[in-house]
């Protein structure tokens, strides 16, 4: 699993005030689940944010992010933000807020039966 530990710690600090945060290794990195829902992830030096699909197109106009592509499929509502996109505190806070705002509305994935 490749991810930037200092970035992981920065995200941990941003989420520390929340009561139900869980960390899971997935997508070749570390994902933060908030209230049982995928919210923010770290892979290498990028932040993965789950955002409102209705905002997806406008957010992709920013030069500091790209769509999440799984296999050959683009996953609407998920973006990767590069280091330039979160280097400044106000930009980092923007992405964290965007992901947390959508998390309140997002549905949790169905639990798989074992």
N, C-alpha and C positions, 0 to 999 in steps of 0.2 A: 504494500500500500504506500503510495507516494503522496505525501502532503506536507505542507509547510507548517511545522509545529508552532511557530510564532503567530501565524495567521489563525491556526486553530485556537490558540489561547486568546487571541483578540475576539474571536467569535464567542468563545466561552464567556468572556467578560461581558459582552453585549447581551448575552442571554441569561446571565446569572440571576436576574431578578424574577425570572419565570419559574413557576413551581414544577412544571412537568416537562423537563428536557432530558432526552436520552441520546446518547451517541452510539452510532452503529457504523461499522466498517462496511462500506458498499460503494459501488461505482468506482472502484480503484482509488478510493479515498475514504474520508470520514464524513458521515451525514449526521446532522442534528435533527432529531425528531422532536417536534413541539406538540404536546397534547396528542401523541400517537400518530402525527402526520409529518411526512417529510417536509422540511422547511428550508434548510440551508445545508450546503455541503462544501467540502474543501477537497480539491483534487489538484495536486501539484501546487502552483501558486495562484490558482483561480478559485473564486467563490461560485458555487452553483446556487441559484436562488429560484425557489418555486414562487411564481408570481401570478397575478390575476390574468387568465388567458385573454380577457378583454383589453388588457394593457400591453399585451405581448408585442404587437406590431410597432406601437409607438416606442416602446422601450428598446427594441432592436435597432431603432434609428441611431441610438448612441453608438459611438465608435468603440466604446470600452467593453462591449459585450457581444456575445454570439449565441446562436441557438444551441440547445442541447440536441445532439444527434445520437440516437441509439441504433446501432446497426446502420440501416439505410433510412431510418425514419426520424423525422424531426419531431421532437416532443414539445408541443405547444404548451406554453406556460412555465417552461424551465429555460433559464439562461445561464451561461457562464460569463462571469465578469473577470476581466484580466486585472493585473496589478495596477495599471494606470487608472482603472475605474474605481478603485477603492483606496488608493494611496492617501488621499486627503480625508480627514475625519468626517467632513460633511458628506463626502461621496460614500464612504463606508456606511455611515448612518443611514443614508438614503436607501441603500440596498437592503440593509437589515430591516428597516422599517417596511419596505415594500414586501419583503418575504413574510414578515410577521403580520402585516395587515391582511394579506391573503390567507394566511394560516387560520385566521379566525373563521373564514368562510369555507375553507377547503374541506373536502370529505376525506376521511381516513381510508386507506386501502383495505380491502376485505382481507381478513385473516385467512391464511392458508391452513387447510386441515392437514394434520400429520398422519 
